[in-house]
Amino acid sequence: MSGPPPRARSREPFFWALFSSGGMLSALVLPAIAFLLWVAGPAGWVDLRPEAGILDLALHPLGRLFLGALVVLSLFHWAHRFRYTLYDGLQLKHLNALIAVICYGGAAAGSLAAVLVLATLR
């Protein structure tokens, strides 16, 4: 008794997880960072050194990890959103595989570049 051949597992749940975590992290963290660095600091509400900025955060090991995760997840959030904008919004369903490779490949390349920059900061 043989049944139908097993289907290949979909990669969609993985990309939806990156999309949702990237969107949540970007929505919660980017406004807070912008507020601290460009509003609260200059207004004197938070005691920041005059030269303090995102570089100070990037030089701390935990800051590097945090910024790396923020950039990587934000890029994959963009890639997934842009892919489905092209797929559903512009009705480019016939180019689905090409669009997926370009979007996720671009996000992976940008992520690699960001991680390399963060790793080489001194």
PDB file as gemmi writes it, atoms N, CA and C in Angstrom:
CRYST1    1.000    1.000    1.000  90.00  90.00  90.00 P 1                      
ATOM      1  N   MET A   1       0.842  -1.165   0.000  1.00  0.00           N  
ATOM      2  CA  MET A   1       0.000   0.000   0.000  1.00  0.00           C  
ATOM      3  C   MET A   1       0.894   1.237   0.000  1.00  0.00           C  
ATOM      4  N   SER A   2       0.887   1.928  -1.084  1.00  0.00           N  
ATOM      5  CA  SER A   2       1.701   3.138  -1.134  1.00  0.00           C  
ATOM      6  C   SER A   2       0.786   4.342  -1.287  1.00  0.00           C  
ATOM      7  N   GLY A   3       1.114   5.360  -0.553  1.00  0.00           N  
ATOM      8  CA  GLY A   3       0.323   6.588  -0.590  1.00  0.00           C  
ATOM      9  C   GLY A   3       0.996   7.611  -1.493  1.00  0.00           C  
ATOM     10  N   PRO A   4       0.468   8.786  -1.472  1.00  0.00           N  
ATOM     11  CA  PRO A   4       1.079   9.844  -2.281  1.00  0.00           C  
ATOM     12  C   PRO A   4       2.455  10.201  -1.727  1.00  0.00           C  
ATOM     13  N   PRO A   5       3.336  10.676  -2.594  1.00  0.00           N  
ATOM     14  CA  PRO A   5       4.669  11.043  -2.098  1.00  0.00           C  
ATOM     15  C   PRO A   5       4.572  12.218  -1.131  1.00  0.00           C  
ATOM     16  N   PRO A   6       5.463  12.261  -0.160  1.00  0.00           N  
ATOM     17  CA  PRO A   6       5.416  13.364   0.807  1.00  0.00           C  
ATOM     18  C   PRO A   6       5.717  14.695   0.123  1.00  0.00           C  
ATOM     19  N   ARG A   7       4.999  15.714   0.545  1.00  0.00           N  
ATOM     20  CA  ARG A   7       5.206  17.047  -0.022  1.00  0.00           C  
ATOM     21  C   ARG A   7       6.385  17.724   0.663  1.00  0.00           C  
ATOM     22  N   ALA A   8       7.032  18.570  -0.088  1.00  0.00           N  
ATOM     23  CA  ALA A   8       8.149  19.336   0.475  1.00  0.00           C  
ATOM     24  C   ALA A   8       7.588  20.346   1.470  1.00  0.00           C  
ATOM     25  N   ARG A   9       8.313  20.576   2.532  1.00  0.00           N  
ATOM     26  CA  ARG A   9       7.876  21.544   3.536  1.00  0.00           C  
ATOM     27  C   ARG A   9       8.018  22.955   3.001  1.00  0.00           C  
ATOM     28  N   SER A  10       7.061  23.766   3.335  1.00  0.00           N  
ATOM     29  CA  SER A  10       7.075  25.158   2.907  1.00  0.00           C  
ATOM     30  C   SER A  10       8.025  25.973   3.779  1.00  0.00           C  
ATOM     31  N   ARG A  11       8.681  26.954   3.172  1.00  0.00           N  
ATOM     32  CA  ARG A  11       9.559  27.866   3.908  1.00  0.00           C  
ATOM     33  C   ARG A  11       8.798  29.093   4.383  1.00  0.00           C  
ATOM     34  N   GLU A  12       7.536  29.203   4.004  1.00  0.00           N  
ATOM     35  CA  GLU A  12       6.747  30.386   4.329  1.00  0.00           C  
ATOM     36  C   GLU A  12       6.671  30.689   5.827  1.00  0.00           C  
ATOM     37  N   PRO A  13       6.454  29.713   6.714  1.00  0.00           N  
ATOM     38  CA  PRO A  13       6.390  30.051   8.141  1.00  0.00           C  
ATOM     39  C   PRO A  13       7.652  30.731   8.654  1.00  0.00           C  
ATOM     40  N   PHE A  14       8.809  30.326   8.154  1.00  0.00           N  
ATOM     41  CA  PHE A  14      10.067  30.938   8.561  1.00  0.00           C  
ATOM     42  C   PHE A  14      10.095  32.413   8.175  1.00  0.00           C  
ATOM     43  N   PHE A  15       9.709  32.721   6.933  1.00  0.00           N  
ATOM     44  CA  PHE A  15       9.741  34.104   6.479  1.00  0.00           C  
ATOM     45  C   PHE A  15       8.648  34.934   7.139  1.00  0.00           C  
ATOM     46  N   TRP A  16       7.501  34.336   7.443  1.00  0.00           N  
ATOM     47  CA  TRP A  16       6.469  35.069   8.182  1.00  0.00           C  
ATOM     48  C   TRP A  16       6.939  35.370   9.608  1.00  0.00           C  
ATOM     49  N   ALA A  17       7.700  34.470  10.208  1.00  0.00           N  
ATOM     50  CA  ALA A  17       8.238  34.726  11.553  1.00  0.00           C  
ATOM     51  C   ALA A  17       9.248  35.869  11.522  1.00  0.00           C  
ATOM     52  N   LEU A  18      10.114  35.886  10.513  1.00  0.00           N  
ATOM     53  CA  LEU A  18      11.049  37.007  10.379  1.00  0.00           C  
ATOM     54  C   LEU A  18      10.300  38.309  10.143  1.00  0.00           C  
ATOM     55  N   PHE A  19       9.255  38.263   9.317  1.00  0.00           N  
ATOM     56  CA  PHE A  19       8.454  39.440   9.034  1.00  0.00           C  
ATOM     57  C   PHE A  19       7.819  39.998  10.306  1.00  0.00           C  
ATOM     58  N   SER A  20       7.183  39.138  11.066  1.00  0.00           N  
ATOM     59  CA  SER A  20       6.474  39.627  12.255  1.00  0.00           C  
ATOM     60  C   SER A  20       7.435  40.095  13.341  1.00  0.00           C  
ATOM     61  N   SER A  21       8.531  39.386  13.548  1.00  0.00           N  
ATOM     62  CA  SER A  21       9.480  39.832  14.582  1.00  0.00           C  
ATOM     63  C   SER A  21      10.188  41.105  14.159  1.00  0.00           C  
ATOM     64  N   GLY A  22      10.514  41.235  12.883  1.00  0.00           N  
ATOM     65  CA  GLY A  22      11.134  42.466  12.394  1.00  0.00           C  
ATOM     66  C   GLY A  22      10.197  43.657  12.494  1.00  0.00           C  
ATOM     67  N   GLY A  23       8.936  43.463  12.162  1.00  0.00           N  
ATOM     68  CA  GLY A  23       7.967  44.551  12.269  1.00  0.00           C  
ATOM     69  C   GLY A  23       7.741  44.977  13.703  1.00  0.00           C  
ATOM     70  N   MET A  24       7.625  44.018  14.602  1.00  0.00           N  
ATOM     71  CA  MET A  24       7.403  44.333  16.006  1.00  0.00           C  
ATOM     72  C   MET A  24       8.608  45.051  16.603  1.00  0.00           C  
ATOM     73  N   LEU A  25       9.807  44.541  16.339  1.00  0.00           N  
ATOM     74  CA  LEU A  25      11.014  45.159  16.888  1.00  0.00           C  
ATOM     75  C   LEU A  25      11.214  46.564  16.324  1.00  0.00           C  
ATOM     76  N   SER A  26      11.003  46.723  15.035  1.00  0.00           N  
ATOM     77  CA  SER A  26      11.151  48.046  14.418  1.00  0.00           C  
ATOM     78  C   SER A  26      10.140  49.034  14.966  1.00  0.00           C  
ATOM     79  N   ALA A  27       8.917  48.599  15.107  1.00  0.00           N  
ATOM     80  CA  ALA A  27       7.866  49.498  15.572  1.00  0.00           C  
ATOM     81  C   ALA A  27       8.062  49.916  17.029  1.00  0.00           C  
ATOM     82  N   LEU A  28       8.606  49.046  17.837  1.00  0.00           N  
ATOM     83  CA  LEU A  28       8.782  49.369  19.247  1.00  0.00           C  
ATOM     84  C   LEU A  28      10.099  50.067  19.556  1.00  0.00           C  
ATOM     85  N   VAL A  29      11.162  49.689  18.880  1.00  0.00           N  
ATOM     86  CA  VAL A  29      12.488  50.140  19.265  1.00  0.00           C  
ATOM     87  C   VAL A  29      12.965  51.374  18.504  1.00  0.00           C  
ATOM     88  N   LEU A  30      12.745  51.433  17.204  1.00  0.00           N  
ATOM     89  CA  LEU A  30      13.259  52.572  16.425  1.00  0.00           C  
ATOM     90  C   LEU A  30      12.717  53.918  16.916  1.00  0.00           C  
ATOM     91  N   PRO A  31      11.430  54.042  17.224  1.00  0.00           N  
ATOM     92  CA  PRO A  31      10.973  55.329  17.762  1.00  0.00           C  
ATOM     93  C   PRO A  31      11.608  55.667  19.115  1.00  0.00           C  
ATOM     94  N   ALA A  32      11.836  54.668  19.939  1.00  0.00           N  
ATOM     95  CA  ALA A  32      12.453  54.926  21.242  1.00  0.00           C  
ATOM     96  C   ALA A  32      13.898  55.393  21.087  1.00  0.00           C  
ATOM     97  N   ILE A  33      14.637  54.763  20.186  1.00  0.00           N  
ATOM     98  CA  ILE A  33      16.021  55.183  19.946  1.00  0.00           C  
ATOM     99  C   ILE A  33      16.053  56.601  19.389  1.00  0.00           C  
ATOM    100  N   ALA A  34      15.199  56.871  18.420  1.00  0.00           N  
ATOM    101  CA  ALA A  34      15.150  58.214  17.829  1.00  0.00           C  
ATOM    102  C   ALA A  34      14.779  59.255  18.877  1.00  0.00           C  
ATOM    103  N   PHE A  35      13.826  58.938  19.724  1.00  0.00           N  
ATOM    104  CA  PHE A  35      13.416  59.879  20.767  1.00  0.00           C  
ATOM    105  C   PHE A  35      14.563  60.159  21.736  1.00  0.00           C  
ATOM    106  N   LEU A  36      15.242  59.117  22.185  1.00  0.00           N  
ATOM    107  CA  LEU A  36      16.342  59.303  23.135  1.00  0.00           C  
ATOM    108  C   LEU A  36      17.499  60.093  22.532  1.00  0.00           C  
ATOM    109  N   LEU A  37      17.885  59.749  21.314  1.00  0.00           N  
ATOM    110  CA  LEU A  37      19.062  60.377  20.720  1.00  0.00           C  
ATOM    111  C   LEU A  37      18.801  61.771  20.172  1.00  0.00           C  
ATOM    112  N   TRP A  38      17.596  62.016  19.635  1.00  0.00           N  
ATOM    113  CA  TRP A  38      17.374  63.264  18.916  1.00  0.00           C  
ATOM    114  C   TRP A  38      16.358  64.194  19.556  1.00  0.00           C  
ATOM    115  N   VAL A  39      15.687  63.757  20.632  1.00  0.00           N  
ATOM    116  CA  VAL A  39      14.739  64.644  21.325  1.00  0.00           C  
ATOM    117  C   VAL A  39      15.119  64.783  22.793  1.00  0.00           C  
ATOM    118  N   ALA A  40      15.103  63.671  23.523  1.00  0.00           N  
ATOM    119  CA  ALA A  40      15.341  63.726  24.964  1.00  0.00           C  
ATOM    120  C   ALA A  40      16.764  64.152  25.303  1.00  0.00           C  
ATOM    121  N   GLY A  41      17.740  63.682  24.548  1.00  0.00           N  
ATOM    122  CA  GLY A  41      19.136  64.070  24.799  1.00  0.00           C  
ATOM    123  C   GLY A  41      19.383  65.548  24.572  1.00  0.00           C  
ATOM    124  N   PRO A  42      19.077  66.069  23.379  1.00  0.00           N  
ATOM    125  CA  PRO A  42      19.300  67.495  23.140  1.00  0.00           C  
ATOM    126  C   PRO A  42      18.462  68.413  24.035  1.00  0.00           C  
ATOM    127  N   ALA A  43      17.278  67.956  24.452  1.00  0.00           N  
ATOM    128  CA  ALA A  43      16.428  68.775  25.320  1.00  0.00           C  
ATOM    129  C   ALA A  43      16.902  68.758  26.770  1.00  0.00           C  
ATOM    130  N   GLY A  44      17.829  67.852  27.104  1.00  0.00           N  
ATOM    131  CA  GLY A  44      18.343  67.784  28.456  1.00  0.00           C  
ATOM    132  C   GLY A  44      17.532  66.908  29.386  1.00  0.00           C  
ATOM    133  N   TRP A  45      16.563  66.198  28.862  1.00  0.00           N  
ATOM    134  CA  TRP A  45      15.739  65.318  29.701  1.00  0.00           C  
ATOM    135  C   TRP A  45      16.497  64.060  30.098  1.00  0.00           C  
ATOM    136  N   VAL A  46      17.450  63.664  29.290  1.00  0.00           N  
ATOM    137  CA  VAL A  46      18.287  62.499  29.551  1.00  0.00           C  
ATOM    138  C   VAL A  46      19.729  62.977  29.513  1.00  0.00           C  
ATOM    139  N   ASP A  47      20.527  62.513  30.458  1.00  0.00           N  
ATOM    140  CA  ASP A  47      21.913  62.946  30.525  1.00  0.00           C  
ATOM    141  C   ASP A  47      22.757  62.159  29.531  1.00  0.00           C  
ATOM    142  N   LEU A  48      22.932  62.737  28.349  1.00  0.00           N  
ATOM    143  CA  LEU A  48      23.791  62.145  27.333  1.00  0.00           C  
ATOM    144  C   LEU A  48      24.998  63.046  27.133  1.00  0.00           C  
ATOM    145  N   ARG A  49      26.136  62.451  26.918  1.00  0.00           N  
ATOM    146  CA  ARG A  49      27.309  63.257  26.578  1.00  0.00           C  
ATOM    147  C   ARG A  49      27.050  63.918  25.231  1.00  0.00           C  
ATOM    148  N   PRO A  50      27.647  65.067  24.983  1.00  0.00           N  
ATOM    149  CA  PRO A  50      27.401  65.741  23.704  1.00  0.00           C  
ATOM    150  C   PRO A  50      27.752  64.891  22.487  1.00  0.00           C  
ATOM    151  N   GLU A  51      28.779  64.062  22.600  1.00  0.00           N  
ATOM    152  CA  GLU A  51      29.182  63.248  21.456  1.00  0.00           C  
ATOM    153  C   GLU A  51      28.495  61.881  21.442  1.00  0.00           C  
ATOM    154  N   ALA A  52      27.636  61.624  22.440  1.00  0.00           N  
ATOM    155  CA  ALA A  52      26.966  60.328  22.513  1.00  0.00           C  
ATOM    156  C   ALA A  52      26.037  60.165  21.314  1.00  0.00           C  
ATOM    157  N   GLY A  53      25.963  58.984  20.869  1.00  0.00           N  
ATOM    158  CA  GLY A  53      25.102  58.698  19.733  1.00  0.00           C  
ATOM    159  C   GLY A  53      25.006  57.210  19.511  1.00  0.00           C  
ATOM    160  N   ILE A  54      24.616  56.862  18.330  1.00  0.00           N  
ATOM    161  CA  ILE A  54      24.424  55.467  18.003  1.00  0.00           C  
ATOM    162  C   ILE A  54      25.750  54.708  18.001  1.00  0.00           C  
ATOM    163  N   LEU A  55      26.863  55.419  17.757  1.00  0.00           N  
ATOM    164  CA  LEU A  55      28.169  54.758  17.769  1.00  0.00           C  
ATOM    165  C   LEU A  55      28.503  54.222  19.159  1.00  0.00           C  
ATOM    166  N   ASP A  56      28.132  54.968  20.214  1.00  0.00           N  
ATOM    167  CA  ASP A  56      28.371  54.461  21.572  1.00  0.00           C  
ATOM    168  C   ASP A  56      27.615  53.158  21.805  1.00  0.00           C  
ATOM    169  N   LEU A  57      26.411  53.083  21.295  1.00  0.00           N  
ATOM    170  CA  LEU A  57      25.627  51.861  21.423  1.00  0.00           C  
ATOM    171  C   LEU A  57      26.276  50.732  20.620  1.00  0.00           C  
ATOM    172  N   ALA A  58      26.783  51.049  19.446  1.00  0.00           N  
ATOM    173  CA  ALA A  58      27.378  50.034  18.581  1.00  0.00           C  
ATOM    174  C   ALA A  58      28.723  49.538  19.098  1.00  0.00           C  
ATOM    175  N   LEU A  59      29.391  50.292  19.943  1.00  0.00           N  
ATOM    176  CA  LEU A  59      30.682  49.857  20.462  1.00  0.00           C  
ATOM    177  C   LEU A  59      30.565  48.906  21.648  1.00  0.00           C  
ATOM    178  N   HIS A  60      29.430  48.877  22.300  1.00  0.00           N  
ATOM    179  CA  HIS A  60      29.215  47.953  23.415  1.00  0.00           C  
ATOM    180  C   HIS A  60      28.803  46.589  22.843  1.00  0.00           C  
ATOM    181  N   PRO A  61      29.325  45.483  23.393  1.00  0.00           N  
ATOM    182  CA  PRO A  61      28.996  44.159  22.834  1.00  0.00           C  
ATOM    183  C   PRO A  61      27.497  43.859  22.793  1.00  0.00           C  
ATOM    184  N   LEU A  62      26.778  44.195  23.853  1.00  0.00           N  
ATOM    185  CA  LEU A  62      25.326  43.964  23.826  1.00  0.00           C  
ATOM    186  C   LEU A  62      24.636  44.903  22.847  1.00  0.00           C  
ATOM    187  N   GLY A  63      25.171  46.103  22.725  1.00  0.00           N  
ATOM    188  CA  GLY A  63      24.630  47.049  21.754  1.00  0.00           C  
ATOM    189  C   GLY A  63      24.814  46.556  20.330  1.00  0.00           C  
ATOM    190  N   ARG A  64      25.972  45.944  20.063  1.00  0.00           N  
ATOM    191  CA  ARG A  64      26.207  45.378  18.731  1.00  0.00           C  
ATOM    192  C   ARG A  64      25.221  44.268  18.428  1.00  0.00           C  
ATOM    193  N   LEU A  65      25.006  43.414  19.405  1.00  0.00           N  
ATOM    194  CA  LEU A  65      24.055  42.326  19.230  1.00  0.00           C  
ATOM    195  C   LEU A  65      22.655  42.876  18.981  1.00  0.00           C  
ATOM    196  N   PHE A  66      22.266  43.862  19.765  1.00  0.00           N  
ATOM    197  CA  PHE A  66      20.949  44.476  19.624  1.00  0.00           C  
ATOM    198  C   PHE A  66      20.794  45.156  18.265  1.00  0.00           C  
ATOM    199  N   LEU A  67      21.780  45.972  17.864  1.00  0.00           N  
ATOM    200  CA  LEU A  67      21.696  46.664  16.574  1.00  0.00           C  
ATOM    201  C   LEU A  67      21.738  45.684  15.409  1.00  0.00           C  
ATOM    202  N   GLY A  68      22.538  44.635  15.544  1.00  0.00           N  
ATOM    203  CA  GLY A  68      22.571  43.613  14.499  1.00  0.00           C  
ATOM    204  C   GLY A  68      21.219  42.943  14.325  1.00  0.00           C  
ATOM    205  N   ALA A  69      20.601  42.560  15.435  1.00  0.00           N  
ATOM    206  CA  ALA A  69      19.275  41.941  15.363  1.00  0.00           C  
ATOM    207  C   ALA A  69      18.245  42.916  14.793  1.00  0.00           C  
ATOM    208  N   LEU A  70      18.337  44.166  15.199  1.00  0.00           N  
ATOM    209  CA  LEU A  70      17.401  45.177  14.704  1.00  0.00           C  
ATOM    210  C   LEU A  70      17.527  45.350  13.198  1.00  0.00           C  
ATOM    211  N   VAL A  71      18.749  45.449  12.695  1.00  0.00           N  
ATOM    212  CA  VAL A  71      18.953  45.643  11.256  1.00  0.00           C  
ATOM    213  C   VAL A  71      18.541  44.398  10.476  1.00  0.00           C  
ATOM    214  N   VAL A  72      18.967  43.234  10.927  1.00  0.00           N  
ATOM    215  CA  VAL A  72      18.655  41.994  10.211  1.00  0.00           C  
ATOM    216  C   VAL A  72      17.144  41.776  10.154  1.00  0.00           C  
ATOM    217  N   LEU A  73      16.473  41.884  11.282  1.00  0.00           N  
ATOM    218  CA  LEU A  73      15.029  41.650  11.293  1.00  0.00           C  
ATOM    219  C   LEU A  73      14.267  42.725  10.531  1.00  0.00           C  
ATOM    220  N   SER A  74      14.738  43.964  10.588  1.00  0.00           N  
ATOM    221  CA  SER A  74      14.080  45.021   9.821  1.00  0.00           C  
ATOM    222  C   SER A  74      14.223  44.789   8.321  1.00  0.00           C  
ATOM    223  N   LEU A  75      15.383  44.329   7.881  1.00  0.00           N  
ATOM    224  CA  LEU A  75      15.579  44.051   6.460  1.00  0.00           C  
ATOM    225  C   LEU A  75      14.694  42.900   5.986  1.00  0.00           C  
ATOM    226  N   PHE A  76      14.570  41.856   6.784  1.00  0.00           N  
ATOM    227  CA  PHE A  76      13.703  40.751   6.382  1.00  0.00           C  
ATOM    228  C   PHE A  76      12.223  41.147   6.455  1.00  0.00           C  
ATOM    229  N   HIS A  77      11.886  42.040   7.362  1.00  0.00           N  
ATOM    230  CA  HIS A  77      10.525  42.582   7.392  1.00  0.00           C  
ATOM    231  C   HIS A  77      10.242  43.328   6.084  1.00  0.00           C  
ATOM    232  N   TRP A  78      11.187  44.178   5.678  1.00  0.00           N  
ATOM    233  CA  TRP A  78      11.032  44.901   4.419  1.00  0.00           C  
ATOM    234  C   TRP A  78      10.906  43.930   3.247  1.00  0.00           C  
ATOM    235  N   ALA A  79      11.771  42.920   3.197  1.00  0.00           N  
ATOM    236  CA  ALA A  79      11.783  41.995   2.067  1.00  0.00           C  
ATOM    237  C   ALA A  79      10.446  41.283   1.926  1.00  0.00           C  
ATOM    238  N   HIS A  80       9.905  40.824   3.036  1.00  0.00           N  
ATOM    239  CA  HIS A  80       8.632  40.110   2.984  1.00  0.00           C  
ATOM    240  C   HIS A  80       7.497  41.041   2.576  1.00  0.00           C  
ATOM    241  N   ARG A  81       7.472  42.237   3.138  1.00  0.00           N  
ATOM    242  CA  ARG A  81       6.431  43.202   2.790  1.00  0.00           C  
ATOM    243  C   ARG A  81       6.528  43.597   1.318  1.00  0.00           C  
ATOM    244  N   PHE A  82       7.737  43.852   0.829  1.00  0.00           N  
ATOM    245  CA  PHE A  82       7.924  44.261  -0.559  1.00  0.00           C  
ATOM    246  C   PHE A  82       7.563  43.124  -1.511  1.00  0.00           C  
ATOM    247  N   ARG A  83       7.936  41.890  -1.138  1.00  0.00           N  
ATOM    248  CA  ARG A  83       7.600  40.734  -1.973  1.00  0.00           C  
ATOM    249  C   ARG A  83       6.098  40.625  -2.161  1.00  0.00           C  
ATOM    250  N   TYR A  84       5.345  40.732  -1.077  1.00  0.00           N  
ATOM    251  CA  TYR A  84       3.899  40.585  -1.197  1.00  0.00           C  
ATOM    252  C   TYR A  84       3.228  41.822  -1.777  1.00  0.00           C  
ATOM    253  N   THR A  85       3.880  42.967  -1.702  1.00  0.00           N  
ATOM    254  CA  THR A  85       3.367  44.141  -2.411  1.00  0.00           C  
ATOM    255  C   THR A  85       3.460  43.906  -3.910  1.00  0.00           C  
ATOM    256  N   LEU A  86       4.578  43.381  -4.367  1.00  0.00           N  
ATOM    257  CA  LEU A  86       4.729  43.081  -5.790  1.00  0.00           C  
ATOM    258  C   LEU A  86       3.819  41.927  -6.210  1.00  0.00           C  
ATOM    259  N   TYR A  87       3.706  40.919  -5.365  1.00  0.00           N  
ATOM    260  CA  TYR A  87       2.925  39.726  -5.683  1.00  0.00           C  
ATOM    261  C   TYR A  87       1.431  40.037  -5.733  1.00  0.00           C  
ATOM    262  N   ASP A  88       0.906  40.642  -4.682  1.00  0.00           N  
ATOM    263  CA  ASP A  88      -0.530  40.909  -4.608  1.00  0.00           C  
ATOM    264  C   ASP A  88      -0.910  42.268  -5.185  1.00  0.00           C  
ATOM    265  N   GLY A  89      -0.144  43.297  -4.844  1.00  0.00           N  
ATOM    266  CA  GLY A  89      -0.505  44.644  -5.253  1.00  0.00           C  
ATOM    267  C   GLY A  89      -0.334  44.888  -6.739  1.00  0.00           C  
ATOM    268  N   LEU A  90       0.782  44.465  -7.289  1.00  0.00           N  
ATOM    269  CA  LEU A  90       1.047  44.677  -8.710  1.00  0.00           C  
ATOM    270  C   LEU A  90       0.719  43.456  -9.557  1.00  0.00           C  
ATOM    271  N   GLN A  91       0.208  42.411  -8.917  1.00  0.00           N  
ATOM    272  CA  GLN A  91      -0.219  41.188  -9.605  1.00  0.00           C  
ATOM    273  C   GLN A  91       0.902  40.546 -10.432  1.00  0.00           C  
ATOM    274  N   LEU A  92       2.089  40.473  -9.851  1.00  0.00           N  
ATOM    275  CA  LEU A  92       3.221  39.841 -10.524  1.00  0.00           C  
ATOM    276  C   LEU A  92       3.392  38.401 -10.052  1.00  0.00           C  
ATOM    277  N   LYS A  93       2.298  37.670 -10.014  1.00  0.00           N  
ATOM    278  CA  LYS A  93       2.318  36.299  -9.514  1.00  0.00           C  
ATOM    279  C   LYS A  93       3.208  35.381 -10.358  1.00  0.00           C  
ATOM    280  N   HIS A  94       3.319  35.675 -11.638  1.00  0.00           N  
ATOM    281  CA  HIS A  94       4.125  34.832 -12.522  1.00  0.00           C  
ATOM    282  C   HIS A  94       5.625  34.981 -12.257  1.00  0.00           C  
ATOM    283  N   LEU A  95       6.023  36.018 -11.526  1.00  0.00           N  
ATOM    284  CA  LEU A  95       7.434  36.226 -11.186  1.00  0.00           C  
ATOM    285  C   LEU A  95       7.718  35.942  -9.717  1.00  0.00           C  
ATOM    286  N   ASN A  96       6.873  35.142  -9.085  1.00  0.00           N  
ATOM    287  CA  ASN A  96       6.972  34.926  -7.646  1.00  0.00           C  
ATOM    288  C   ASN A  96       8.344  34.409  -7.212  1.00  0.00           C  
ATOM    289  N   ALA A  97       8.875  33.414  -7.898  1.00  0.00           N  
ATOM    290  CA  ALA A  97      10.165  32.839  -7.498  1.00  0.00           C  
ATOM    291  C   ALA A  97      11.295  33.860  -7.661  1.00  0.00           C  
ATOM    292  N   LEU A  98      11.310  34.581  -8.751  1.00  0.00           N  
ATOM    293  CA  LEU A  98      12.341  35.588  -8.985  1.00  0.00           C  
ATOM    294  C   LEU A  98      12.262  36.708  -7.947  1.00  0.00           C  
ATOM    295  N   ILE A  99      11.064  37.164  -7.671  1.00  0.00           N  
ATOM    296  CA  ILE A  99      10.876  38.236  -6.691  1.00  0.00           C  
ATOM    297  C   ILE A  99      11.325  37.776  -5.303  1.00  0.00           C  
ATOM    298  N   ALA A 100      11.003  36.541  -4.941  1.00  0.00           N  
ATOM    299  CA  ALA A 100      11.407  36.013  -3.633  1.00  0.00           C  
ATOM    300  C   ALA A 100      12.923  35.958  -3.516  1.00  0.00           C  
ATOM    301  N   VAL A 101      13.586  35.492  -4.561  1.00  0.00           N  
ATOM    302  CA  VAL A 101      15.050  35.404  -4.532  1.00  0.00           C  
ATOM    303  C   VAL A 101      15.665  36.797  -4.415  1.00  0.00           C  
ATOM    304  N   ILE A 102      15.156  37.753  -5.183  1.00  0.00           N  
ATOM    305  CA  ILE A 102      15.704  39.108  -5.142  1.00  0.00           C  
ATOM    306  C   ILE A 102      15.456  39.767  -3.786  1.00  0.00           C  
ATOM    307  N   CYS A 103      14.236  39.660  -3.278  1.00  0.00           N  
ATOM    308  CA  CYS A 103      13.912  40.315  -1.997  1.00  0.00           C  
ATOM    309  C   CYS A 103      14.687  39.704  -0.835  1.00  0.00           C  
ATOM    310  N   TYR A 104      14.587  38.386  -0.690  1.00  0.00           N  
ATOM    311  CA  TYR A 104      15.250  37.743   0.443  1.00  0.00           C  
ATOM    312  C   TYR A 104      16.769  37.717   0.265  1.00  0.00           C  
ATOM    313  N   GLY A 105      17.231  37.627  -0.983  1.00  0.00           N  
ATOM    314  CA  GLY A 105      18.667  37.712  -1.234  1.00  0.00           C  
ATOM    315  C   GLY A 105      19.209  39.088  -0.894  1.00  0.00           C  
ATOM    316  N   GLY A 106      18.442  40.124  -1.235  1.00  0.00           N  
ATOM    317  CA  GLY A 106      18.844  41.487  -0.874  1.00  0.00           C  
ATOM    318  C   GLY A 106      18.877  41.685   0.632  1.00  0.00           C  
ATOM    319  N   ALA A 107      17.875  41.133   1.316  1.00  0.00           N  
ATOM    320  CA  ALA A 107      17.858  41.232   2.775  1.00  0.00           C  
ATOM    321  C   ALA A 107      19.031  40.473   3.391  1.00  0.00           C  
ATOM    322  N   ALA A 108      19.357  39.314   2.844  1.00  0.00           N  
ATOM    323  CA  ALA A 108      20.489  38.539   3.357  1.00  0.00           C  
ATOM    324  C   ALA A 108      21.808  39.270   3.102  1.00  0.00           C  
ATOM    325  N   ALA A 109      21.960  39.858   1.911  1.00  0.00           N  
ATOM    326  CA  ALA A 109      23.186  40.601   1.603  1.00  0.00           C  
ATOM    327  C   ALA A 109      23.319  41.835   2.495  1.00  0.00           C  
ATOM    328  N   GLY A 110      22.220  42.553   2.695  1.00  0.00           N  
ATOM    329  CA  GLY A 110      22.249  43.714   3.586  1.00  0.00           C  
ATOM    330  C   GLY A 110      22.531  43.322   5.024  1.00  0.00           C  
ATOM    331  N   SER A 111      21.987  42.190   5.438  1.00  0.00           N  
ATOM    332  CA  SER A 111      22.239  41.692   6.793  1.00  0.00           C  
ATOM    333  C   SER A 111      23.703  41.333   6.978  1.00  0.00           C  
ATOM    334  N   LEU A 112      24.269  40.667   5.991  1.00  0.00           N  
ATOM    335  CA  LEU A 112      25.685  40.306   6.055  1.00  0.00           C  
ATOM    336  C   LEU A 112      26.555  41.553   6.116  1.00  0.00           C  
ATOM    337  N   ALA A 113      26.231  42.550   5.299  1.00  0.00           N  
ATOM    338  CA  ALA A 113      26.995  43.798   5.315  1.00  0.00           C  
ATOM    339  C   ALA A 113      26.887  44.490   6.672  1.00  0.00           C  
ATOM    340  N   ALA A 114      25.694  44.525   7.246  1.00  0.00           N  
ATOM    341  CA  ALA A 114      25.511  45.177   8.548  1.00  0.00           C  
ATOM    342  C   ALA A 114      26.277  44.451   9.639  1.00  0.00           C  
ATOM    343  N   VAL A 115      26.239  43.130   9.622  1.00  0.00           N  
ATOM    344  CA  VAL A 115      26.960  42.345  10.634  1.00  0.00           C  
ATOM    345  C   VAL A 115      28.471  42.557  10.484  1.00  0.00           C  
ATOM    346  N   LEU A 116      28.958  42.609   9.250  1.00  0.00           N  
ATOM    347  CA  LEU A 116      30.385  42.855   9.038  1.00  0.00           C  
ATOM    348  C   LEU A 116      30.792  44.248   9.512  1.00  0.00           C  
ATOM    349  N   VAL A 117      29.973  45.245   9.252  1.00  0.00           N  
ATOM    350  CA  VAL A 117      30.276  46.602   9.727  1.00  0.00           C  
ATOM    351  C   VAL A 117      30.281  46.643  11.246  1.00  0.00           C  
ATOM    352  N   LEU A 118      29.277  46.047  11.874  1.00  0.00           N  
ATOM    353  CA  LEU A 118      29.229  46.045  13.335  1.00  0.00           C  
ATOM    354  C   LEU A 118      30.401  45.271  13.938  1.00  0.00           C  
ATOM    355  N   ALA A 119      30.819  44.192  13.284  1.00  0.00           N  
ATOM    356  CA  ALA A 119      31.919  43.384  13.804  1.00  0.00           C  
ATOM    357  C   ALA A 119      33.270  44.094  13.695  1.00  0.00           C  
ATOM    358  N   THR A 120      33.407  44.994  12.735  1.00  0.00           N  
ATOM    359  CA  THR A 120      34.705  45.649  12.528  1.00  0.00           C  
ATOM    360  C   THR A 120      34.796  47.040  13.150  1.00  0.00           C  
ATOM    361  N   LEU A 121      33.758  47.495  13.832  1.00  0.00           N  
ATOM    362  CA  LEU A 121      33.816  48.813  14.492  1.00  0.00           C  
ATOM    363  C   LEU A 121      34.822  48.795  15.629  1.00  0.00           C  
ATOM    364  N   ARG A 122      35.573  49.845  15.742  1.00  0.00           N  
ATOM    365  CA  ARG A 122      36.529  49.988  16.848  1.00  0.00           C  
ATOM    366  C   ARG A 122      36.356  51.329  17.485  1.00  0.00           C  
TER     367      ARG A 122                                                      
END                                                                             
